[in-house]
Amino acid sequence: MLKAVILIGGPQKGTRFRPLSFEVPKPLFPVAGVPMIQHHIEACAQVPGMQEILLIGFYQPDEPLTQFLETAQQEFNLPVRYLQEFAPLGTGGGLYHFRDQILAGGPEAFFVLNADVCSDFPLNAMLDAHRRQRHPFLLLGTTANRTQSLNYGCIVENPQTHEVLHYVEKPSTFISDIINCGIYLFSPEALKPLRDVFQRNQQDRQLEDSPGLWPGAGTIRLEQDVFSALAGQGQIYVYLTDGIWSQIKSAGSALYASRLYLGRYEFTHPERLAKHTPGGPQIRGPLFCF
């Protein structure tokens, strides 16, 4: 049994996506004709054994999000639920906070996907790799040029075993041309290092004059607090893909992601493409020729 978690962030994030995100929450912004996270849900629903998809974020569960969840459940015949964080908890804090709901039912493993990425989502291939060599963390990686790599989490791998030996988030100098795609497959035991980070935050940052927990103790950054710390300890591995991938951080990058998805629609969703039919949309050539 498998589950999937999609990290959708919150309204305080994605400022580079404004003004588009003023009217529509960024995770629901249309990319190639459908809401951004529908691409994620479609990919997860195609994995055999998928039992539940959880969205974790800091958005208010307003009408557009609620309606989208209801439609997704009907279309994919899967439970799709939204778990709202009490505060922004980083890329790992929500996983730890909602650990009981993620682990309910005893999943073999669970996918974790950042909402703001475009990909062909090779989830079945990642699952096959995980089952051949089980470890707590499996990261999806791809290659970038030296300049581009500085904008992402960089991975140094053992080329024979694909173990992650070194991980640096947005390094100041070149580390590796392998970058983190923000798509993961975790075993249940992957939550133990998150617990360790939470407890360390609680001890290090607890206010002396406060009897309760400092709210920041729940904030966990997967990239810096977990991947960087555990690299080289036999717990993190990378699966390399040569498929499509990009981040969706701005309006311009949303256009590029649409182009990537549309290029695949001929094979994956031909029904979404315009056709020459009487009374239907017309496909026209360029208005000007040079």
Protein Blocks (a to p, Z undefined) as FASTA:
>chain_A
ZZddddebjakgoklmpcklmmpcfklpceehiafklmmmmmmmmpghiabdcdddfbdc
dfklmmmmmmmmmmnopacdddddfbdebjklmmmmmmmmmmgopiabdcdddfkbcceh
imklmmmmmmmmgcfbdcddddddfklmmmpccddddfklopafbdcehifbdfbfcdce
hiacddfklmmmmmmmmmmmmmmmocfklcbdcfklmpccfklmmmmmmgonlpaccddd
fbdcdddfbfklmmmmmmmmmmmmmmmmmmlpccddehiacddddfbdZZ
